[in-house]
Amino acid sequence: MVHGQRRVVPMYPRVKRVRRGDQVYEYVQLVEGRRVQGKVRQRVVATLGRLDQMKASGELDRLAGAFARLDPPPVGTRREVGALLVVRHYVRRLGIAGGGCCSGGPSFAAQRRAGRLS
């Protein structure tokens, strides 16, 4: 990928599992991927920290939010992520959607603002 005169190298986060004795640690790494002689090669740009510690401190959520701000969704679209996306999936799958966000109707927040919910 070329951007202006510079070559843009795709980067992505990955979780690396490391075993020390009978303990397994998971580290969050920022990795760049590129092709060298037709083969994909990965290079670790940075190790951001241990996954469990980043979750406990809230750093993982802050980092995800920072990346989301760098690449906001187009106007008029929504990103559905996290626990609510899982709940929505199972509510639809079980056929118990009676209104609100899971049926395509007004969101919970919109209904609350309109005074429909207490």
mmCIF file of the C-alpha atoms, coordinates in Angstrom:
data_MODEL
# 
_entry.id   MODEL 
# 
loop_
_atom_site.group_PDB 
_atom_site.id 
_atom_site.type_symbol 
_atom_site.label_atom_id 
_atom_site.label_alt_id 
_atom_site.label_comp_id 
_atom_site.label_asym_id 
_atom_site.label_entity_id 
_atom_site.label_seq_id 
_atom_site.pdbx_PDB_ins_code 
_atom_site.Cartn_x 
_atom_site.Cartn_y 
_atom_site.Cartn_z 
_atom_site.occupancy 
_atom_site.B_iso_or_equiv 
_atom_site.pdbx_formal_charge 
_atom_site.auth_seq_id 
_atom_site.auth_comp_id 
_atom_site.auth_asym_id 
_atom_site.auth_atom_id 
_atom_site.pdbx_PDB_model_num 
ATOM 1   C CA . MET A 1 1   ? 0.000   0.000   0.000  1.00 0.00 ? 1   MET A CA 1 
ATOM 2   C CA . VAL A 1 2   ? 1.442   3.382   -0.947 1.00 0.00 ? 2   VAL A CA 1 
ATOM 3   C CA . HIS A 1 3   ? 0.350   6.652   0.655  1.00 0.00 ? 3   HIS A CA 1 
ATOM 4   C CA . GLY A 1 4   ? 1.910   9.679   -1.027 1.00 0.00 ? 4   GLY A CA 1 
ATOM 5   C CA . GLN A 1 5   ? 5.598   8.845   -1.366 1.00 0.00 ? 5   GLN A CA 1 
ATOM 6   C CA . ARG A 1 6   ? 5.743   6.625   1.717  1.00 0.00 ? 6   ARG A CA 1 
ATOM 7   C CA . ARG A 1 7   ? 4.899   2.957   1.816  1.00 0.00 ? 7   ARG A CA 1 
ATOM 8   C CA . VAL A 1 8   ? 2.225   2.165   4.411  1.00 0.00 ? 8   VAL A CA 1 
ATOM 9   C CA . VAL A 1 9   ? 2.883   -1.130  6.191  1.00 0.00 ? 9   VAL A CA 1 
ATOM 10  C CA . PRO A 1 10  ? -0.214  -2.791  7.668  1.00 0.00 ? 10  PRO A CA 1 
ATOM 11  C CA . MET A 1 11  ? -0.084  -3.195  11.442 1.00 0.00 ? 11  MET A CA 1 
ATOM 12  C CA . TYR A 1 12  ? -2.393  -5.013  13.786 1.00 0.00 ? 12  TYR A CA 1 
ATOM 13  C CA . PRO A 1 13  ? -2.563  -6.125  17.417 1.00 0.00 ? 13  PRO A CA 1 
ATOM 14  C CA . ARG A 1 14  ? -2.032  -9.761  18.354 1.00 0.00 ? 14  ARG A CA 1 
ATOM 15  C CA . VAL A 1 15  ? -1.925  -11.764 21.544 1.00 0.00 ? 15  VAL A CA 1 
ATOM 16  C CA . LYS A 1 16  ? 1.256   -13.769 22.108 1.00 0.00 ? 16  LYS A CA 1 
ATOM 17  C CA . ARG A 1 17  ? 1.149   -16.638 24.593 1.00 0.00 ? 17  ARG A CA 1 
ATOM 18  C CA . VAL A 1 18  ? 4.341   -17.344 26.525 1.00 0.00 ? 18  VAL A CA 1 
ATOM 19  C CA . ARG A 1 19  ? 4.784   -20.367 28.790 1.00 0.00 ? 19  ARG A CA 1 
ATOM 20  C CA . ARG A 1 20  ? 7.036   -20.067 31.846 1.00 0.00 ? 20  ARG A CA 1 
ATOM 21  C CA . GLY A 1 21  ? 7.054   -23.319 33.779 1.00 0.00 ? 21  GLY A CA 1 
ATOM 22  C CA . ASP A 1 22  ? 3.422   -24.198 34.342 1.00 0.00 ? 22  ASP A CA 1 
ATOM 23  C CA . GLN A 1 23  ? 2.257   -20.575 33.960 1.00 0.00 ? 23  GLN A CA 1 
ATOM 24  C CA . VAL A 1 24  ? 0.988   -19.138 30.667 1.00 0.00 ? 24  VAL A CA 1 
ATOM 25  C CA . TYR A 1 25  ? 1.165   -15.379 30.127 1.00 0.00 ? 25  TYR A CA 1 
ATOM 26  C CA . GLU A 1 26  ? -0.515  -13.480 27.298 1.00 0.00 ? 26  GLU A CA 1 
ATOM 27  C CA . TYR A 1 27  ? 1.089   -10.336 25.917 1.00 0.00 ? 27  TYR A CA 1 
ATOM 28  C CA . VAL A 1 28  ? -0.478  -7.765  23.583 1.00 0.00 ? 28  VAL A CA 1 
ATOM 29  C CA . GLN A 1 29  ? 1.841   -6.894  20.723 1.00 0.00 ? 29  GLN A CA 1 
ATOM 30  C CA . LEU A 1 30  ? 1.653   -4.444  17.839 1.00 0.00 ? 30  LEU A CA 1 
ATOM 31  C CA . VAL A 1 31  ? 2.841   -6.305  14.741 1.00 0.00 ? 31  VAL A CA 1 
ATOM 32  C CA . GLU A 1 32  ? 3.542   -5.238  11.169 1.00 0.00 ? 32  GLU A CA 1 
ATOM 33  C CA . GLY A 1 33  ? 3.038   -7.684  8.337  1.00 0.00 ? 33  GLY A CA 1 
ATOM 34  C CA . ARG A 1 34  ? 4.855   -7.578  5.023  1.00 0.00 ? 34  ARG A CA 1 
ATOM 35  C CA . ARG A 1 35  ? 5.729   -9.887  2.170  1.00 0.00 ? 35  ARG A CA 1 
ATOM 36  C CA . VAL A 1 36  ? 9.360   -10.848 1.642  1.00 0.00 ? 36  VAL A CA 1 
ATOM 37  C CA . GLN A 1 37  ? 10.073  -12.974 -1.411 1.00 0.00 ? 37  GLN A CA 1 
ATOM 38  C CA . GLY A 1 38  ? 6.432   -14.010 -1.609 1.00 0.00 ? 38  GLY A CA 1 
ATOM 39  C CA . LYS A 1 39  ? 6.161   -15.048 2.054  1.00 0.00 ? 39  LYS A CA 1 
ATOM 40  C CA . VAL A 1 40  ? 4.411   -13.164 4.842  1.00 0.00 ? 40  VAL A CA 1 
ATOM 41  C CA . ARG A 1 41  ? 6.786   -11.981 7.557  1.00 0.00 ? 41  ARG A CA 1 
ATOM 42  C CA . GLN A 1 42  ? 5.755   -10.443 10.841 1.00 0.00 ? 42  GLN A CA 1 
ATOM 43  C CA . ARG A 1 43  ? 7.804   -8.024  12.876 1.00 0.00 ? 43  ARG A CA 1 
ATOM 44  C CA . VAL A 1 44  ? 6.916   -7.010  16.429 1.00 0.00 ? 44  VAL A CA 1 
ATOM 45  C CA . VAL A 1 45  ? 6.879   -3.222  16.561 1.00 0.00 ? 45  VAL A CA 1 
ATOM 46  C CA . ALA A 1 46  ? 6.016   -3.016  20.265 1.00 0.00 ? 46  ALA A CA 1 
ATOM 47  C CA . THR A 1 47  ? 4.947   -5.196  23.157 1.00 0.00 ? 47  THR A CA 1 
ATOM 48  C CA . LEU A 1 48  ? 2.222   -3.200  24.877 1.00 0.00 ? 48  LEU A CA 1 
ATOM 49  C CA . GLY A 1 49  ? 1.925   -5.264  28.068 1.00 0.00 ? 49  GLY A CA 1 
ATOM 50  C CA . ARG A 1 50  ? 0.399   -8.314  29.682 1.00 0.00 ? 50  ARG A CA 1 
ATOM 51  C CA . LEU A 1 51  ? -3.197  -8.843  28.628 1.00 0.00 ? 51  LEU A CA 1 
ATOM 52  C CA . ASP A 1 52  ? -4.524  -9.579  32.138 1.00 0.00 ? 52  ASP A CA 1 
ATOM 53  C CA . GLN A 1 53  ? -2.858  -6.483  33.603 1.00 0.00 ? 53  GLN A CA 1 
ATOM 54  C CA . MET A 1 54  ? -4.050  -4.273  30.728 1.00 0.00 ? 54  MET A CA 1 
ATOM 55  C CA . LYS A 1 55  ? -7.632  -5.477  31.225 1.00 0.00 ? 55  LYS A CA 1 
ATOM 56  C CA . ALA A 1 56  ? -7.509  -5.010  35.011 1.00 0.00 ? 56  ALA A CA 1 
ATOM 57  C CA . SER A 1 57  ? -6.131  -1.479  34.776 1.00 0.00 ? 57  SER A CA 1 
ATOM 58  C CA . GLY A 1 58  ? -8.494  -0.376  31.984 1.00 0.00 ? 58  GLY A CA 1 
ATOM 59  C CA . GLU A 1 59  ? -5.544  0.268   29.669 1.00 0.00 ? 59  GLU A CA 1 
ATOM 60  C CA . LEU A 1 60  ? -6.869  -2.162  27.042 1.00 0.00 ? 60  LEU A CA 1 
ATOM 61  C CA . ASP A 1 61  ? -10.185 -0.278  26.847 1.00 0.00 ? 61  ASP A CA 1 
ATOM 62  C CA . ARG A 1 62  ? -8.391  3.078   26.671 1.00 0.00 ? 62  ARG A CA 1 
ATOM 63  C CA . LEU A 1 63  ? -6.168  1.798   23.875 1.00 0.00 ? 63  LEU A CA 1 
ATOM 64  C CA . ALA A 1 64  ? -9.149  0.408   21.934 1.00 0.00 ? 64  ALA A CA 1 
ATOM 65  C CA . GLY A 1 65  ? -10.916 3.747   22.337 1.00 0.00 ? 65  GLY A CA 1 
ATOM 66  C CA . ALA A 1 66  ? -7.859  5.614   21.071 1.00 0.00 ? 66  ALA A CA 1 
ATOM 67  C CA . PHE A 1 67  ? -7.690  3.435   17.955 1.00 0.00 ? 67  PHE A CA 1 
ATOM 68  C CA . ALA A 1 68  ? -11.430 3.911   17.378 1.00 0.00 ? 68  ALA A CA 1 
ATOM 69  C CA . ARG A 1 69  ? -10.973 7.697   17.537 1.00 0.00 ? 69  ARG A CA 1 
ATOM 70  C CA . LEU A 1 70  ? -8.208  7.505   14.924 1.00 0.00 ? 70  LEU A CA 1 
ATOM 71  C CA . ASP A 1 71  ? -10.542 5.700   12.518 1.00 0.00 ? 71  ASP A CA 1 
ATOM 72  C CA . PRO A 1 72  ? -14.092 6.781   13.344 1.00 0.00 ? 72  PRO A CA 1 
ATOM 73  C CA . PRO A 1 73  ? -16.988 5.122   11.515 1.00 0.00 ? 73  PRO A CA 1 
ATOM 74  C CA . PRO A 1 74  ? -18.562 7.045   8.621  1.00 0.00 ? 74  PRO A CA 1 
ATOM 75  C CA . VAL A 1 75  ? -21.379 9.422   9.594  1.00 0.00 ? 75  VAL A CA 1 
ATOM 76  C CA . GLY A 1 76  ? -24.663 7.583   9.999  1.00 0.00 ? 76  GLY A CA 1 
ATOM 77  C CA . THR A 1 77  ? -23.158 4.189   10.837 1.00 0.00 ? 77  THR A CA 1 
ATOM 78  C CA . ARG A 1 78  ? -22.680 2.460   14.158 1.00 0.00 ? 78  ARG A CA 1 
ATOM 79  C CA . ARG A 1 79  ? -20.069 0.038   15.357 1.00 0.00 ? 79  ARG A CA 1 
ATOM 80  C CA . GLU A 1 80  ? -21.554 -2.689  17.460 1.00 0.00 ? 80  GLU A CA 1 
ATOM 81  C CA . VAL A 1 81  ? -18.915 -4.331  19.597 1.00 0.00 ? 81  VAL A CA 1 
ATOM 82  C CA . GLY A 1 82  ? -18.453 -5.994  22.934 1.00 0.00 ? 82  GLY A CA 1 
ATOM 83  C CA . ALA A 1 83  ? -20.933 -7.539  25.294 1.00 0.00 ? 83  ALA A CA 1 
ATOM 84  C CA . LEU A 1 84  ? -23.995 -5.809  23.806 1.00 0.00 ? 84  LEU A CA 1 
ATOM 85  C CA . LEU A 1 85  ? -23.238 -7.302  20.398 1.00 0.00 ? 85  LEU A CA 1 
ATOM 86  C CA . VAL A 1 86  ? -23.205 -10.779 21.959 1.00 0.00 ? 86  VAL A CA 1 
ATOM 87  C CA . VAL A 1 87  ? -26.472 -10.083 23.814 1.00 0.00 ? 87  VAL A CA 1 
ATOM 88  C CA . ARG A 1 88  ? -28.086 -8.789  20.615 1.00 0.00 ? 88  ARG A CA 1 
ATOM 89  C CA . HIS A 1 89  ? -27.008 -11.918 18.718 1.00 0.00 ? 89  HIS A CA 1 
ATOM 90  C CA . TYR A 1 90  ? -28.546 -14.295 21.259 1.00 0.00 ? 90  TYR A CA 1 
ATOM 91  C CA . VAL A 1 91  ? -31.719 -12.249 21.708 1.00 0.00 ? 91  VAL A CA 1 
ATOM 92  C CA . ARG A 1 92  ? -32.278 -12.424 17.950 1.00 0.00 ? 92  ARG A CA 1 
ATOM 93  C CA . ARG A 1 93  ? -31.271 -16.087 17.765 1.00 0.00 ? 93  ARG A CA 1 
ATOM 94  C CA . LEU A 1 94  ? -33.691 -17.045 20.526 1.00 0.00 ? 94  LEU A CA 1 
ATOM 95  C CA . GLY A 1 95  ? -36.449 -14.971 18.940 1.00 0.00 ? 95  GLY A CA 1 
ATOM 96  C CA . ILE A 1 96  ? -37.190 -12.973 22.085 1.00 0.00 ? 96  ILE A CA 1 
ATOM 97  C CA . ALA A 1 97  ? -36.632 -9.509  20.593 1.00 0.00 ? 97  ALA A CA 1 
ATOM 98  C CA . GLY A 1 98  ? -39.701 -7.511  21.482 1.00 0.00 ? 98  GLY A CA 1 
ATOM 99  C CA . GLY A 1 99  ? -38.411 -4.020  20.831 1.00 0.00 ? 99  GLY A CA 1 
ATOM 100 C CA . GLY A 1 100 ? -35.500 -1.713  21.349 1.00 0.00 ? 100 GLY A CA 1 
ATOM 101 C CA . CYS A 1 101 ? -32.046 -2.224  19.931 1.00 0.00 ? 101 CYS A CA 1 
ATOM 102 C CA . CYS A 1 102 ? -32.466 -5.904  19.086 1.00 0.00 ? 102 CYS A CA 1 
ATOM 103 C CA . SER A 1 103 ? -35.431 -5.504  16.755 1.00 0.00 ? 103 SER A CA 1 
ATOM 104 C CA . GLY A 1 104 ? -34.217 -2.477  14.844 1.00 0.00 ? 104 GLY A CA 1 
ATOM 105 C CA . GLY A 1 105 ? -36.489 -0.146  16.820 1.00 0.00 ? 105 GLY A CA 1 
ATOM 106 C CA . PRO A 1 106 ? -35.384 2.879   18.828 1.00 0.00 ? 106 PRO A CA 1 
ATOM 107 C CA . SER A 1 107 ? -32.406 2.292   21.073 1.00 0.00 ? 107 SER A CA 1 
ATOM 108 C CA . PHE A 1 108 ? -32.756 2.012   24.839 1.00 0.00 ? 108 PHE A CA 1 
ATOM 109 C CA . ALA A 1 109 ? -31.170 5.453   25.243 1.00 0.00 ? 109 ALA A CA 1 
ATOM 110 C CA . ALA A 1 110 ? -33.526 7.009   22.684 1.00 0.00 ? 110 ALA A CA 1 
ATOM 111 C CA . GLN A 1 111 ? -36.575 5.473   24.379 1.00 0.00 ? 111 GLN A CA 1 
ATOM 112 C CA . ARG A 1 112 ? -35.359 6.696   27.760 1.00 0.00 ? 112 ARG A CA 1 
ATOM 113 C CA . ARG A 1 113 ? -34.842 10.252  26.422 1.00 0.00 ? 113 ARG A CA 1 
ATOM 114 C CA . ALA A 1 114 ? -38.345 10.156  24.955 1.00 0.00 ? 114 ALA A CA 1 
ATOM 115 C CA . GLY A 1 115 ? -39.726 9.286   28.411 1.00 0.00 ? 115 GLY A CA 1 
ATOM 116 C CA . ARG A 1 116 ? -40.930 5.815   27.394 1.00 0.00 ? 116 ARG A CA 1 
ATOM 117 C CA . LEU A 1 117 ? -38.768 4.141   30.011 1.00 0.00 ? 117 LEU A CA 1 
ATOM 118 C CA . SER A 1 118 ? -38.454 5.090   33.654 1.00 0.00 ? 118 SER A CA 1 
# 
